Amino acid sequence: MDQFLSEQVQVPDAIVSVAFDKAWRFVEKDPLLAHNLRTVLHSRLRTFLECSIRNGERNTLNLANEAIRNLRAELAPPTEQ
C-alpha cells in the first residue's frame, strides 16, 4: 500500500515538473511579469500547476498554459484604458 501511495505522488510531481519547465520558459521572458520577484513567480506558478493537477488535468501543455494565464491574471500590472 505504501508503494502505491508513493507512486501516486510521484506521477503528479513528475507532471508538475515537466509543466513547470514548459511554463517557466515563457514566464521568465514575459515583460508583463518582469516586475515580480523570481521567487514569487516560482511559488505561484507551482501553486497553480498543483491546483490544476488536483482538479484532474494531466496534459503538461494544458497545465503550463493555464498556469501562465492564472499567473498573468494575478501578477501582471493592470492595463491603462
C-alpha positions, 0 to 999 in steps of 0.5 A: 500500500505504501508503494502505491501511495508513493507512486501516486505522488510521484506521477503528479510531481513528475507532471508538475515538473515537466509543466513547470519547465514548459511554463517557466520558459515563457514566464521568465521572458514575459515583460508583463511579469518582469516586475515580480520577484523570481521567487514569487513567480516560482511559488505561484506558478507551482501553486497553480500547476498543483491546483490544476493537477488536483482538479484532474488535468494531466496534459503538461501543455494544458497545465503550463498554459493555464498556469501562465494565464492564472499567473498573468491574471494575478501578477501582471500590472493592470492595463491603462484604458 
